[in-house]
């Protein structure tokens, strides 16, 4: 199947208009790298509509010099006045041509975009204490968390069946597994959590202890074959299999690779496993994959389960520009009876999910 025919075929299999709009925009973004196509997707979210509708011409600052702050700077075309951070002295040369100041240096009329994942309440109090009004604090971190809380289980066409069995590939800290248990009302047979980052896996085990033995945490990376592979352990959701072109690079914190941010951590060898091998003979009704760019390989390792059991699928479709074509093409070749939907769960170019039902 050539690329154009593949696009046409998959487009025809998308089940609603929102999916078709997201698909079209992601194709155009993959081709052009023009962030206006991400804006079209994000504006579909209530949070995105609010942010893009804010009046311009304010004294806008970004609080936070981490990933959230970087992505807010990249994807929102405000006339940014600078960055704000409690560790501002770490950035004597500023960031992206802008100064990094301390909170006490903020002008009283500043509008602050709070781009942090942790300590948001304390920072809110700090900003109020230096004279920033509550109306002028835009909590990006909270918006991102609210959007993330809807991920994987908000699609109305996704129906829970009796005795669900869930394969959570890229389980991180167990959040998705816990949400899955809530979604199916506890009516599940087993949860299989695959998480190769040993730090994340330990947290996941502790958080799932209330599952009363109905879960297994498997400290392996899902892939198409069993073996070992080099892995970057970041102790967060950005842990990833090290791509061949990245093996000899010297990263210190994070590096922009392609169209997304990938954290860089301690490199080590981890075990890989295919779902077909690891879950051989097991019933699987739902597979979720967010494995930082290894989704296609992981799906190749699950082809027997997909062909024989037709599990529901929720697959990340944003880690590389090629994913928008290669992953749907592979799934269409495996089975011809899936119905497809796309949804987006971020203010940036991340967290686009392909559902197959």
C-alpha positions as CSV (number, residue, x, y, z in Angstrom):
1,X,0.0,0.0,0.0
2,X,1.5,3.4,-1.0
3,X,1.5,6.2,1.5
4,X,-1.4,8.3,-0.1
5,X,-3.6,5.2,-0.4
6,X,-2.8,4.4,3.2
7,X,-3.8,7.8,4.4
8,X,-7.1,7.6,2.4
9,X,-7.9,4.2,3.7
10,X,-7.3,5.0,7.3
11,X,-9.2,8.3,7.1
12,X,-12.2,6.4,5.8
13,X,-12.0,4.1,8.9
14,X,-12.1,6.9,11.4
15,X,-15.5,6.9,13.1
16,X,-16.2,10.6,13.9
17,X,-15.4,14.1,12.7
18,X,-13.1,14.9,15.6
19,X,-10.9,12.0,14.8
20,X,-10.7,13.1,11.2
21,X,-9.7,16.6,12.1
22,X,-7.0,15.4,14.5
23,X,-5.7,13.0,11.9
24,X,-5.6,15.6,9.1
25,X,-3.8,18.1,11.4
26,X,-1.2,15.5,12.6
27,X,-0.4,14.6,9.0
28,X,0.2,18.2,8.2
29,X,2.3,18.7,11.3
30,X,4.4,15.6,10.5
31,X,5.0,17.0,7.0
32,X,5.5,20.7,7.8
33,X,6.6,20.9,11.5
34,X,4.3,24.0,11.6
35,X,2.9,24.3,15.0
36,X,-0.3,26.0,13.6
37,X,-1.6,22.4,13.1
38,X,-1.1,21.6,16.8
39,X,-3.0,24.8,17.6
40,X,-5.9,23.4,15.5
41,X,-5.9,20.3,17.6
42,X,-5.5,22.0,21.0
43,X,-8.3,24.4,20.3
44,X,-10.7,21.4,20.4
45,X,-10.0,21.2,24.1
46,X,-11.8,23.6,26.5
47,X,-8.5,24.4,28.1
48,X,-6.9,25.2,24.7
49,X,-9.9,27.3,23.6
50,X,-9.5,29.3,26.8
51,X,-5.7,29.8,26.4
52,X,-5.9,30.8,22.8
53,X,-8.7,33.2,23.6
54,X,-6.8,35.2,26.2
55,X,-6.3,38.8,25.4
56,X,-2.9,39.8,24.0
57,X,-0.7,42.7,24.9
58,X,-0.2,41.7,28.6
59,X,3.1,41.5,30.4
60,X,3.3,37.7,30.1
61,X,5.9,35.6,32.0
62,X,6.5,31.9,32.2
63,X,7.1,30.5,35.7
64,X,9.2,27.4,35.4
65,X,12.3,26.6,33.3
66,X,11.6,22.9,32.9
67,X,9.8,21.0,30.2
68,X,6.4,22.6,30.8
69,X,7.9,26.0,30.6
70,X,9.9,25.2,27.4
71,X,6.8,23.7,25.7
72,X,4.6,26.6,26.6
73,X,7.2,29.0,25.1
74,X,7.4,26.8,22.0
75,X,3.7,26.4,21.3
76,X,2.1,29.6,22.4
77,X,3.0,32.8,20.5
78,X,2.6,35.3,23.4
79,X,4.9,38.3,23.5
80,X,6.8,36.7,26.4
81,X,8.6,39.2,28.7
82,X,10.8,36.5,30.4
83,X,11.0,33.4,32.5
84,X,10.6,33.3,36.3
85,X,12.1,30.6,38.5
86,X,13.1,30.3,42.2
87,X,16.4,28.9,40.9
88,X,16.9,31.8,38.5
89,X,20.7,32.0,39.3
90,X,21.1,28.7,37.4
91,X,20.4,30.7,34.2
92,X,22.8,33.7,34.2
93,X,22.5,33.9,30.4
94,X,18.7,33.5,30.3
95,X,16.7,31.2,28.1
96,X,15.9,31.6,24.4
97,X,17.0,35.2,24.5
98,X,14.8,36.1,27.6
99,X,15.9,36.9,31.1
100,X,15.2,34.5,33.9
101,X,14.2,36.5,37.0
102,X,13.1,35.7,40.6
103,X,9.5,36.0,41.6
104,X,10.2,39.2,43.6
105,X,11.3,40.9,40.4
106,X,7.9,40.5,38.7
107,X,6.1,43.7,37.9
108,X,2.7,43.9,39.7
109,X,0.8,43.9,36.4
110,X,2.5,40.6,35.2
111,X,0.4,37.8,33.9
112,X,2.1,34.6,35.0
113,X,1.8,31.2,33.2
114,X,2.5,28.7,36.0
115,X,4.3,25.9,34.2
116,X,5.2,23.4,37.0
117,X,4.2,19.9,37.9
118,X,5.0,20.1,41.6
119,X,4.6,22.6,44.4
120,X,2.0,24.6,42.5
121,X,0.0,25.6,45.7
122,X,3.1,26.9,47.4
123,X,4.1,28.8,44.2
124,X,0.6,30.2,43.8
125,X,0.9,31.6,47.4
126,X,4.3,33.0,46.6
127,X,3.0,34.8,43.5
128,X,0.0,36.2,45.4
129,X,2.5,37.3,48.1
130,X,4.5,39.4,45.6
131,X,1.4,41.2,44.4
132,X,0.3,39.1,41.4
133,X,-3.5,38.9,41.3
134,X,-5.2,35.5,41.2
135,X,-6.8,36.5,37.8
136,X,-3.3,36.9,36.4
137,X,-2.1,33.5,37.3
138,X,-2.7,30.9,34.5
139,X,-2.1,27.4,36.0
140,X,-0.8,25.5,33.0
141,X,0.3,22.6,35.2
142,X,-3.2,22.0,36.6
143,X,-4.7,22.2,33.1
144,X,-2.3,19.6,31.9
145,X,-3.1,17.3,34.8
146,X,-6.9,17.8,34.3
147,X,-6.5,16.8,30.6
148,X,-4.3,13.8,31.5
149,X,-6.9,12.6,33.9
150,X,-9.3,12.1,31.0
151,X,-6.8,10.1,29.0
152,X,-7.5,6.5,27.8
153,X,-11.0,6.0,29.4
154,X,-13.1,9.0,28.4
155,X,-14.0,7.8,24.9
156,X,-17.8,7.1,25.1
157,X,-17.5,4.4,22.4
158,X,-15.1,2.4,24.7
159,X,-17.3,-0.1,26.4
160,X,-16.2,-2.2,29.5
161,X,-16.8,-5.9,29.1
162,X,-17.1,-8.6,31.8
163,X,-13.7,-9.7,33.3
164,X,-11.5,-7.3,31.6
165,X,-7.8,-8.1,31.3
166,X,-5.5,-5.1,30.9
167,X,-2.0,-4.9,29.5
168,X,-0.5,-1.5,30.5
169,X,2.6,-1.0,28.5
170,X,4.6,1.9,29.9
171,X,2.9,1.7,33.3
172,X,5.0,4.4,34.9
173,X,3.7,4.8,38.5
174,X,0.5,2.8,38.2
175,X,-1.8,5.8,37.5
176,X,-3.3,4.3,34.4
177,X,-3.8,0.9,36.0
178,X,-5.6,2.5,38.9
179,X,-7.9,4.5,36.5
180,X,-8.5,1.3,34.5
181,X,-9.8,-0.4,37.7
182,X,-12.1,2.5,38.4
183,X,-13.3,2.6,34.7
184,X,-14.4,-1.1,34.8
185,X,-15.8,-0.8,38.3
186,X,-13.3,-3.4,39.6
187,X,-14.7,-6.0,37.2
188,X,-11.4,-7.2,35.9
189,X,-9.5,-10.4,35.8
190,X,-5.9,-9.1,35.8
191,X,-3.7,-6.1,35.2
192,X,-0.3,-6.6,33.6
193,X,2.0,-3.6,34.1
194,X,5.1,-3.4,32.0
195,X,7.6,-0.8,33.3
196,X,11.3,-1.2,32.6
197,X,12.4,1.8,34.6
198,X,13.3,0.1,37.9
199,X,12.5,3.2,40.0
200,X,9.1,3.7,38.3
201,X,8.4,-0.1,38.7
202,X,8.9,0.0,42.4
203,X,6.5,3.0,42.8
204,X,4.0,1.1,40.7
205,X,4.2,-2.0,42.9
206,X,3.6,0.1,46.0
207,X,0.7,1.9,44.6
208,X,-1.1,-1.2,43.3
209,X,-0.9,-3.2,46.5
210,X,-4.6,-2.5,47.0
211,X,-5.4,-4.6,43.9
212,X,-5.4,-7.8,46.1
213,X,-3.2,-9.9,43.9
214,X,-5.0,-9.1,40.7
215,X,-2.0,-7.4,39.1
216,X,1.5,-8.2,38.0
217,X,4.3,-5.6,37.6
218,X,6.7,-6.9,34.9
219,X,10.0,-4.9,34.8
220,X,10.6,-5.3,31.1
221,X,10.3,-3.1,28.0
222,X,7.7,-4.3,25.5
223,X,9.2,-4.9,22.1
224,X,9.0,-7.2,19.2
225,X,11.5,-9.8,20.5
226,X,12.9,-11.0,23.8
227,X,16.4,-9.9,24.7
228,X,18.1,-6.9,26.2
229,X,18.4,-3.3,25.0
230,X,19.9,0.0,26.0
231,X,17.5,2.1,28.1
232,X,17.6,5.6,29.4
233,X,16.3,5.6,33.0
234,X,14.8,9.0,33.8
235,X,12.7,8.0,36.9
236,X,9.7,9.6,35.2
237,X,7.4,9.2,32.2
238,X,10.2,10.0,29.7
239,X,12.3,6.8,30.3
240,X,12.9,5.4,26.9
241,X,14.7,2.8,24.8
242,X,17.8,4.6,23.4
243,X,17.5,5.1,19.7
244,X,20.5,4.0,17.6
245,X,21.2,7.6,16.5
246,X,21.2,8.8,20.1
247,X,23.6,6.3,21.6
248,X,26.8,8.3,21.3
249,X,25.3,11.7,22.2
250,X,26.3,13.4,25.4
251,X,23.1,14.8,27.0
252,X,23.0,16.5,30.3
253,X,19.3,17.3,31.0
254,X,16.9,17.1,28.1
255,X,17.3,17.4,24.3
256,X,14.8,18.3,21.7
257,X,14.6,15.3,19.3
258,X,12.3,15.5,16.3
259,X,9.1,17.1,17.4
260,X,9.1,16.3,21.1
261,X,11.1,16.5,24.3
262,X,12.9,13.4,25.6
263,X,14.5,13.4,29.0
264,X,17.9,11.8,29.2
265,X,18.9,9.8,32.2
266,X,21.1,6.9,33.4
267,X,21.7,4.4,30.6
268,X,21.5,0.7,31.4
269,X,20.6,-2.6,29.8
270,X,17.0,-3.8,30.4
271,X,15.1,-6.9,29.4
272,X,12.7,-6.8,26.5
273,X,9.6,-8.9,26.1
274,X,6.9,-9.3,23.4
275,X,3.3,-9.4,24.6
276,X,2.8,-12.6,22.6
277,X,5.5,-14.4,24.5
278,X,5.0,-12.8,28.0
279,X,1.2,-13.2,28.0
280,X,1.0,-16.4,26.0
281,X,-2.2,-18.3,26.9
282,X,-3.5,-15.3,28.8
283,X,-6.8,-13.5,28.0
284,X,-6.2,-9.9,27.0
285,X,-9.1,-7.5,26.4
286,X,-7.4,-4.1,26.5
287,X,-3.9,-3.0,25.6
288,X,-2.6,0.5,26.3
289,X,0.8,1.6,25.0
290,X,2.8,4.7,25.7
291,X,6.4,3.5,25.4
292,X,8.2,6.6,24.2
293,X,8.6,5.7,20.5
294,X,8.7,1.9,20.6
295,X,5.0,1.5,20.0
296,X,5.4,0.0,16.5
297,X,7.9,-2.6,17.7
298,X,5.7,-3.3,20.7
299,X,2.6,-3.9,18.4
300,X,4.7,-6.2,16.2
301,X,5.3,-8.2,19.4
302,X,1.6,-8.4,20.0
303,X,0.4,-9.4,16.6
304,X,-0.8,-12.8,17.7
305,X,-2.9,-11.4,20.6
306,X,-4.4,-8.8,18.3
307,X,-5.2,-11.2,15.5
308,X,-6.7,-13.9,17.8
309,X,-8.3,-11.9,20.6
310,X,-9.0,-8.4,19.1
311,X,-8.3,-6.5,22.3
312,X,-9.3,-2.8,22.6
313,X,-6.3,-0.7,21.9
314,X,-5.1,2.8,23.1
315,X,-1.8,3.5,21.4
316,X,0.3,6.7,21.6
317,X,0.6,8.2,18.2
318,X,3.0,11.2,18.5
319,X,6.5,10.1,19.4
320,X,7.8,10.3,15.8
321,X,6.5,12.0,12.7
322,X,6.2,8.6,11.0
323,X,3.8,7.2,13.6
324,X,0.8,8.8,12.0
325,X,1.3,6.5,9.0
326,X,3.2,3.4,10.2
327,X,1.1,2.5,13.2
328,X,-2.3,2.7,11.5
329,X,-0.9,0.9,8.5
330,X,0.3,-2.0,10.6
331,X,-3.0,-2.3,12.5
332,X,-5.0,-2.2,9.3
333,X,-2.9,-5.1,7.9
334,X,-3.4,-7.2,11.1
335,X,-7.2,-6.9,11.2
336,X,-9.8,-5.4,9.0
337,X,-12.6,-5.1,11.5
338,X,-11.3,-2.5,14.0
339,X,-13.1,0.9,14.3
340,X,-10.7,3.8,14.9
341,X,-10.8,7.0,16.9
342,X,-8.3,9.7,17.7
343,X,-8.2,12.0,20.7
344,X,-5.6,14.5,22.0
345,X,-4.7,15.0,25.7
346,X,-2.2,17.8,25.9
347,X,-1.7,21.6,25.2
348,X,1.3,20.7,23.1
349,X,2.2,18.1,20.4
350,X,2.2,15.2,22.8
351,X,-0.4,12.7,24.0
352,X,-2.4,12.0,20.8
353,X,-4.0,8.6,21.3
354,X,-5.2,6.1,18.7
355,X,-8.1,4.0,19.8
356,X,-9.0,0.8,18.0
357,X,-12.3,-0.9,19.1
